[in-house]
Amino acid sequence: MKSFSQFTQATDLTNDDLLLISQWDGVSAYETKYINANLCESVSKKEFIAMIEQTGTSAPTLTIKKDDFNDTYTTSYIAVGVYEIVGFGNILTGDEEMNINSASLIEDRFVNISNQAADTIAVKSFDGTATATDGILGGASKTYIHVIQYQ
């Protein structure tokens, strides 16, 4: 068991951690209880997290941070600002509860991600005028892709 002061932003709270809760009884004393964190007791999920970079007309490169799908991924350059990532073990069918996210940390740039096929994600990058643009994934923008499959 850890005291609350031992937790930092870098510390993950797990399901097995016990939390000490102190609650005012409304009259004269604090009532202390121990509870189990049980953060994700009923939710099982697989995740894929990767940083994506692309320059010129080359296929994007992935730096995989987490991969619960344990697949082999290939990337392709399709057209200006349009790329594909193939892999994911054919789970992108729409029959599964999925969440596909991405973000870019540079103002006036955005990324659109969607499942293209059962094993393919389409990635589209745009500049501030909503024009498809190459070379804005990665670098200072720190573009990432996050796929969650809830089971």
C-alpha positions in Angstrom: 0.0 0.0 0.0 1.2 3.5 -0.8 0.3 6.8 0.8 -1.3 9.3 -1.5 1.9 11.5 -1.4 3.9 8.6 -2.9 1.9 8.8 -6.2 3.2 11.0 -8.9 2.1 11.7 -12.5 4.5 9.0 -13.6 3.1 6.4 -11.2 0.4 4.1 -12.5 -2.3 3.2 -10.1 -3.1 -0.5 -10.6 -6.3 -2.6 -9.8 -4.6 -4.2 -6.9 -3.6 -1.0 -5.1 -5.4 -0.2 -1.9 -6.6 3.3 -1.4 -7.0 4.9 2.0 -10.0 7.1 2.1 -10.7 9.4 4.9 -14.2 10.9 5.1 -15.6 13.4 7.6 -18.6 11.8 9.5 -20.4 15.2 9.6 -20.2 15.5 13.4 -16.8 15.1 15.0 -14.5 12.6 13.4 -13.0 11.3 10.2 -13.9 7.7 9.2 -11.1 5.8 7.5 -11.8 3.1 4.9 -9.5 1.0 2.6 -10.8 0.3 -0.9 -9.3 -1.6 -3.8 -8.7 0.6 -6.8 -10.4 -1.7 -9.3 -9.8 0.8 -12.1 -10.6 -1.3 -15.1 -12.3 -4.3 -13.6 -14.8 -4.9 -16.3 -13.0 -3.5 -19.3 -10.5 -5.5 -21.3 -8.8 -3.9 -24.2 -5.9 -4.1 -26.7 -3.9 -1.0 -27.7 -1.6 0.1 -30.4 0.3 3.4 -29.8 2.9 4.7 -32.3 4.5 7.9 -33.3 4.3 8.5 -37.1 6.7 10.5 -39.2 6.7 11.2 -43.0 8.8 13.3 -45.3 8.7 14.1 -49.0 6.9 11.3 -50.9 8.2 8.4 -48.8 6.1 6.0 -46.8 5.6 7.0 -43.2 7.8 5.4 -40.5 6.3 4.2 -37.2 8.0 4.2 -33.8 5.8 1.8 -31.9 5.4 2.6 -28.2 2.8 -0.1 -27.4 1.5 -3.0 -29.4 -0.9 -5.5 -27.9 -1.9 -6.8 -31.3 1.7 -8.1 -31.9 1.4 -7.8 -35.6 3.8 -6.7 -38.4 2.9 -3.3 -39.8 3.7 -1.9 -43.2 3.2 1.7 -44.3 2.6 3.0 -47.8 2.5 6.4 -49.5 -0.7 6.6 -51.5 -0.9 10.2 -52.6 -0.2 13.7 -51.4 -1.1 13.7 -47.7 -2.6 10.2 -47.9 -0.9 7.1 -46.3 -1.8 3.6 -45.2 -0.8 1.4 -42.3 -1.5 -2.3 -42.8 -1.6 -4.8 -39.9 -3.8 -5.1 -36.9 -4.7 -8.8 -37.5 -7.9 -8.0 -39.4 -9.7 -6.5 -36.4 -10.7 -3.3 -38.0 -14.0 -4.7 -39.3 -16.4 -2.5 -37.4 -17.8 -5.5 -35.6 -15.5 -4.7 -32.6 -15.8 -1.7 -30.3 -12.9 0.4 -31.5 -11.5 3.8 -30.9 -8.9 5.2 -33.3 -7.3 8.5 -32.4 -4.5 10.8 -33.5 -3.1 14.1 -32.6 -0.6 16.6 -33.8 0.9 19.3 -31.6 1.4 22.0 -34.2 -1.2 24.6 -34.7 -3.0 24.7 -38.1 -2.2 21.1 -38.9 -4.4 18.1 -38.5 -4.5 14.4 -39.1 -7.5 12.3 -40.1 -7.5 8.6 -39.3 -10.0 6.0 -40.3 -10.2 2.3 -40.9 -9.9 1.6 -44.6 -10.2 -2.2 -44.4 -10.2 -5.0 -41.9 -6.4 -4.7 -41.6 -5.8 -1.1 -42.9 -5.8 2.4 -41.4 -5.9 5.4 -43.7 -3.9 8.4 -42.5 -4.5 11.8 -44.1 -2.5 14.9 -43.2 -3.6 18.5 -43.8 -2.1 22.0 -43.4 -4.0 25.0 -42.0 -5.9 25.5 -45.2 -7.3 22.0 -45.2 -5.1 21.1 -48.1 -3.6 17.5 -48.2 0.1 18.0 -47.5 3.1 15.7 -47.2 5.9 16.1 -44.7 3.9 17.3 -41.7 3.6 14.1 -39.8 6.2 13.8 -37.0 9.1 16.0 -36.2 8.0 19.0 -34.1 4.3 18.0 -34.5 4.8 14.7 -32.5 2.0 13.0 -34.4 0.8 9.8 -32.8 -1.7 7.1 -33.6 -3.7 5.3 -30.8 -5.9 2.3 -31.7 -8.0 0.8 -28.9 -10.0 -2.4 -29.3 -12.4 -3.0 -26.4 -13.1 -6.7 -25.8 
